[in-house]
Amino acid sequence: MNRFLLILFIGVCLSINIKVPFNDNSTITYLGSHPAHNWKGISREVKGGVICEKENCIVQVIIPLESFDSGSAGRDSNMLFSTESHKYPYVKYYSDPFLVTNIQEEVSSFKLSGYIEFHGITNNIITEINIDYQDSMLLGQAYFSISLDDYKIDKPQLLFAPISDEVKLECNLYFDNVFN
């Protein structure tokens, strides 16, 4: 993308509101661990997007807990039980506002502050966001960890040992390249 198109896009954003939803390629993956084994659960039911009002943008993400698939029905059932998904069926993320001018050139990386709502508890998180401009899409990637204790989740046990408190998350959020 050339600088002219970027400046043109920013000019348009400064005068209107814009909503860009994530597309069906988006995924959120969690990585869990236990002394006996590691696993990952993936959700392809990522909803939300980037919402800009003039030059200020926010990211909103919502994922149904029941959409995570680890490849083991028993493990997935235990996860839903431990997270009390019947009471708290979604994981939600809301970013603090950021300036669209922070996203520049072909590849961009910036820190984004926001909040994760999980198991009825909301905690602040700061993560590095990497933006990759692809042919017809943009990809926003983030990698970070959360603590199950911070969200008051009783950790399941296997062979009398609980799973790890730390859960690593990989976010791959795709949306149409508004620069094309």
Secondary structure as GFF3:
##gff-version 3
##sequence-region A 1 180
A	DSSP	alpha_helix	3	15	.	.	.	ID=ss1
A	DSSP	beta_strand	17	21	.	.	.	ID=ss2
A	DSSP	beta_strand	27	34	.	.	.	ID=ss3
A	DSSP	beta_strand	37	43	.	.	.	ID=ss4
A	DSSP	beta_strand	47	53	.	.	.	ID=ss5
A	DSSP	beta_strand	56	64	.	.	.	ID=ss6
A	DSSP	three_ten_helix	65	67	.	.	.	ID=ss7
A	DSSP	alpha_helix	73	82	.	.	.	ID=ss8
A	DSSP	beta_strand	90	95	.	.	.	ID=ss9
A	DSSP	beta_strand	98	99	.	.	.	ID=ss10
A	DSSP	three_ten_helix	100	102	.	.	.	ID=ss11
A	DSSP	beta_strand	107	118	.	.	.	ID=ss12
A	DSSP	beta_strand	121	133	.	.	.	ID=ss13
A	DSSP	beta_strand	137	147	.	.	.	ID=ss14
A	DSSP	three_ten_helix	149	151	.	.	.	ID=ss15
A	DSSP	beta_strand	157	158	.	.	.	ID=ss16
A	DSSP	beta_strand	161	162	.	.	.	ID=ss17
A	DSSP	beta_strand	166	176	.	.	.	ID=ss18
###
